[in-house]
Amino acid sequence: MIIFESIINEHSIVVKPQNPGQNWTETEVYSHNFPFLRTFTTCVYPFLRTFTPYDIPSLLLSSMKREIIGDLLKWKNSIDRKPLILKGARQVGKTWALHEFGKICYEQKGCSYIYIDLKSTKLFFSIFEETNIPEDIIELIQFRLKTKIDIQKDLLILDEIQECPEAISSLKYFQQDMNELDIIAAGSHLGLLKNEKSFPIGKVDFLYLCPFTFPEFLKAIDNQAYDLFEKWDLSSPLPSIIHNQFLEYFTIYLFVGGLPETIKKWINHSQNSIDAIKEVRIVQRNLIEGYRSDFAKYSGLVNANHINYLFDSIPNQLGKSHDESVKKFIFKGVIPNRKGFDSIRGPLSWLRESRLIIKTGIAVKSIYPLKSYTDENKFKIYLFDTGLLNCLLDIPGEIILDKGLGSYKGFIMENYIAQELFAYYNRDLVSWQEGSAEIEFLITQGTEIIPLEVKSSTRQRKAKSLDAYIQRYSPEQAIKLTGQNYGYTENRKITTAPLYSCSKFLNEYQLSKVSNIHRQAPTVEGNIPSAISRTARE
């Protein structure tokens, strides 16, 4: 049962197993049953505070599958776990993920999870300000919420923890003196950066949440398509009808992006594309303004105007790439009356740490260690969400959805791949350039360095840079992501795969073994993996 505190401007939720006779369950509140939600909030609990636009996505996205739930479960089952801090850029879905995790792994197992929003529930501040003893903190929370917390079985969630530095510091004492309690803190990466001094170094674990990847997006908008995508074994071409449908969904993803609120808007208005485009773009613009507000709020010693200048210059420089690969980031003119790398060093570090941008070094050799062959002041920058990139460039949604991007689609696809790679590796990326040859990304698997070329075209084109790389370094395998269906070139050891399959490639295969599998795979379109074939017939 969900209990909402009847206190103005506070938001704390205790979720417990349903008792006999109760009518309102968490499952119902998390459903898409809008009439029920309106009845619940206006009639049953008239004192409940008005939901903000940031609460609603959390309540409506419960059917979405996110990889972070599996990561949270691994943390829960870890023998030597510590209090966990879930980090991520603003509005990537941290609150929803924690509620979903609490529901699946605690409530449905007969336990409870206790959720406290420290941004809305200011009265909890005094608890952490007056004591750092875990037993006292739990006792006071129990008194405040009128509920019992079983430290052996239950989960305590402290959301928006950046608002209360003392709460951040308290995690050290929970790890030392009450490590049997499952406790997760979450907050805006921007806010947590500002409270760096209060971090309990060495006393907490970390997980990071990125925007929805394409497979997660596919799961949200079409369960049947997602099931087909999951069953595809990545060793032979998809049937054209399925491949083309995935390309359609991929095009939608490029416009909508991976932020939960924009996805929710698309789902709710998908029956009318004109309305959907309008509503999604409104949300994207509002989110961008929210990030800009955070620049001033959390920038600290870094000049907020300089952060804004750099943030605006990223889409502008990406937009100049057209059909070519994204080029080295140019410092000149980014900040008025300033030049050189030092002029953007502070703002760059701030945006990178806030996870709003993805920095990609340019290696001049494809040899370990790759970082030794990159320069600090030579790199590319991508935006953390492709949907927001299109919004910042003011590319009409109609053009994107009608596949009318023309020469602009190259850098958009490249930004998308950077977004997928960053979600998988959770670190800065690396590209390669020697002479006139360049490869968009280098990825590593064990001792291998694997070139990954990105091409936006659906037509077969000779990959001159990839050929140059293969001739120079003789990699065991190479990957080319394009708009084409699956294929494998035996003599060059090149796997051609659809752009939309990037995350699947990374998550489901040990890339060092892929080439051995591909040598057995057919290369003629129309050969259908058995799982796909069976499902299609059914």
Buried (B, 14 or more C-beta within 10 A) or exposed (E): BBBBBEBEEBBBBBBBBBEEEEEBBBEBBBBEEEEBBEEBBEEEBEEBBEEEEBBBBBBBBBEBBBBBBEBBEEBBEEEEBBBBBBBBBBBBBBBBBBBBBBBBBBBEEEBBBBBBBBBBBEEBBEBBEEBBEBEEBBBBBBEBBEBEBEBEBBBBBBBBBBBBBBBBBBBBBBBEEBBEBBBBBBBBBBBBBBBEEBBBEEBBBEBBBBBBBBBBBBBBBBEEBBEBBBBBEBBBBBBEEBBEBBBEBBBBBBBBBBBBBBBBBBBBBEEEBEEBBEBBBEBBBEBBEEBBEBBEEBBEEBBBBBBBBBBEBBBEBBBEBEEEBBBBBEBEEBBEEBEEBEBBBBBBEBBBBBBBBBBBBBBEBBEEEBEEBBEEEBBBBBBBBBBBBBBBBEBEBEBBBEBEBEEBBBBBBBBBBBBBBBBBEEEBBBBBBBEEBBBBBBBEBEEBBBBBBBBBEBEEEEBEBBBBBBEBBEBBBBBBBBBBBBBBBEEBBBBBBBBBBBBBBBEEBEBBEBBEBBEEBBBEBEBBBEBBEEBBEE
